[in-house]
Amino acid sequence: MTPRSLTFLSALALLAAACATYSVEGDFAGRTLDGHADPERTIVLIHNHGFSLARAGTYRPVTPPILRLAGDRNPDVVVFSQVRNLANPTAADHAAFIASAVAYFHAERGVPIENMILAGQSCGGWGSLYATAFTYPTIGGVLAFAPTCHGRLPHPPAVRARRAWELARLAERLRAQGTIFLYEGDSYYDVAEWDAFTAHLATRAPWLQVVRVGRPQILALCDACGRDSHGAYWDRRFAEAFFVDHVQRLIDGVRGRIRARLVRANP
């Protein structure tokens, strides 16, 4: 995870990154978009991994079980796992990479933006939230797992202040449907940091849920989380616990809006 966080010293910094051209690299988990004759009826779920300096430049597309289930159980869903292989990207770079994938599937493959779901873990989750809030507010939905891009705890005072400000900005802008998963015992953030965000969202966008997973439940669902909860979404038991109520429900909502839109277009 990069310690270089999106600072917003100037709104132009985010705008410049969002407008930059980033290559879209990755692979489909299961079926590809080519197998769907009608992209207007297809849901594209774009997954983004976290980030560590040790693996920078070497990432390969891998999809966690909870998102693989989306394609396995829904014939109209295509899951694309994106990779971001810059040597030391900023948080703005992460968001811009993800926004570039949305632009590609929309402009080059004909998929409506409203048909897409952004999903990611750690910096991939943080970038997905930012791309949703500031670049593609009409996106079909967002799923953020342990979203953060500020380095490992403890954070110095300046980083804590910056992160609080960024969370406030996200709370003001996010309106998409979906779920944000937060884990107790995560070594990259404190769940309490999200209290004000959650309270604000409850009145402004109650359809975007914040799920706080307690440490005992993390240990019951993730064999590799004995020391750190951060990678919980890689365990199949985590997928089984949360897929139906959060991922499948979001997919069903996007599908329903697609059908309603097509009916309006073809009365």
HELIX and SHEET records of a PDB file:
HELIX    1   1 ALA A   11  CYS A   19  1                                   9    
HELIX    2   2 LEU A   33  GLY A   35  5                                   3    
HELIX    3   3 PRO A   39  ARG A   41  5                                   3    
HELIX    4   4 LEU A   53  ARG A   55  5                                   3    
HELIX    5   5 PRO A   65  ARG A   73  1                                   9    
HELIX    6   6 ALA A   91  ALA A  107  1                                  17    
HELIX    7   7 ILE A  113  ASN A  115  5                                   3    
HELIX    8   8 CYS A  123  TYR A  130  1                                   8    
HELIX    9   9 ALA A  131  THR A  135  3                                   5    
HELIX   10  10 PRO A  157  ARG A  173  1                                  17    
HELIX   11  11 VAL A  191  TRP A  194  5                                   4    
HELIX   12  12 ASP A  195  ARG A  204  1                                  10    
HELIX   13  13 ARG A  215  LEU A  221  1                                   7    
HELIX   14  14 ALA A  232  TRP A  234  5                                   3    
HELIX   15  15 ARG A  236  PHE A  242  1                                   7    
HELIX   16  16 PHE A  243  GLN A  248  3                                   6    
HELIX   17  17 ARG A  249  ALA A  265  1                                  17    
SHEET    1   A 7 GLU A  25  PHE A  28  0                                        
SHEET    2   A 7 VAL A  77  VAL A  83 -1                                        
SHEET    3   A 7 ILE A  43  ASN A  48  1                                        
SHEET    4   A 7 MET A 116  GLN A 121  1                                        
SHEET    5   A 7 GLY A 141  PHE A 145  1                                        
SHEET    6   A 7 GLY A 178  TYR A 183  1                                        
SHEET    7   A 7 LEU A 208  VAL A 213  1                                        
END                                                                             
